[in-house]
């Protein structure tokens, strides 16, 4: 069942919400808030499963400072990413890249699985939804033809009948020739179903951040301190005037979504932990989740027991990580490590995917 707001308009969207109108002044956080990552010793417990890399686990500083004092840090103070706190995670295997269309196709062929976006909602489920939205479909980026204020994301998102992982931009589009692209329009139950079939699971938020940092501590990006080290783009994000049609300048090499592995991996060998598509984690989203942890090192945290997004308290949401090809310092800089997104669990979009992890052992 999709989000009520997604069916009525096009909400429940991945990652970023509406741009804030006011925020406190940006203040650099003391460097002491971040301490060095202490990785576990030892070697991988076995040969790597196909397409996965060993993440040794250990203790690290999780969260983000206010990025607005940074060059190209954006407008959002990212308050839900604080306080910065110490976390320990055990070692695990992680997919080196997001699940691709080819991989998801094999899953569907083997199981006959039908994603949530491919199932038509009913009048009983949504008595107030417009009739045209009581059809199988999903949320698709629909850029306006001219400049718009960035305080209403409904201006560039729409619910498209027939949009799904097989038809990413709606009817008439397909994944032919896009086997190495991340699968999109995947709701959280779809990601769980794939993971169970693959004998894997969806990562926790803490596992995801430990892995994405690649051994670095306190850096704003998975690769270090600068968005473009040496003038080189390191991720597929948005350049140009957002969100206007035809204004993505593709300085990073791509307009829209890109195949996986187009940019260098991080220190642990993971690709695309910033940009391209958002990724599901298993944690319920709460803006105050970090504040509730206390001062002791959190060991293998699984997130809060329930979801609460103050902006949409009735919608159950889980945490998204990594940002997407639509992230830009004009609106959303959540490709920065330690920042958090959120999404209604039954709502997908054409910039939301996932990757899996696997515990060591048989």
FENFEN-V49838 format. One record per run of one state. SS is the DSSP state (a for helix, b for strand, c for the rest). FROM is the first residue (numbers start at 1). LEN is the number of residues. If there is no record, write none. Layout:
BEGIN
ss;from;len
SS;FROM;LEN
SS;FROM;LEN
END
This chain:
BEGIN
ss;from;len
c;1;3
a;4;5
c;9;22
a;31;3
c;34;4
b;38;2
c;40;12
b;52;4
c;56;2
b;58;5
c;63;4
a;67;3
c;70;9
a;79;3
c;82;3
b;85;5
c;90;2
b;92;4
c;96;4
b;100;1
a;101;11
c;112;4
a;116;3
c;119;12
a;131;3
c;134;3
b;137;5
c;142;11
a;153;3
c;156;1
b;157;5
c;162;19
b;181;2
c;183;5
a;188;10
c;198;3
b;201;2
c;203;2
a;205;9
c;214;7
b;221;1
c;222;2
b;224;1
c;225;4
a;229;3
c;232;4
b;236;1
c;237;3
b;240;1
c;241;7
b;248;1
c;249;10
b;259;1
c;260;15
b;275;1
c;276;2
b;278;7
c;285;1
b;286;1
c;287;4
a;291;3
c;294;4
b;298;2
c;300;4
b;304;1
c;305;3
b;308;1
c;309;8
b;317;5
c;322;6
b;328;1
c;329;3
b;332;1
c;333;8
b;341;4
c;345;4
b;349;1
c;350;2
b;352;2
c;354;2
b;356;3
c;359;4
END
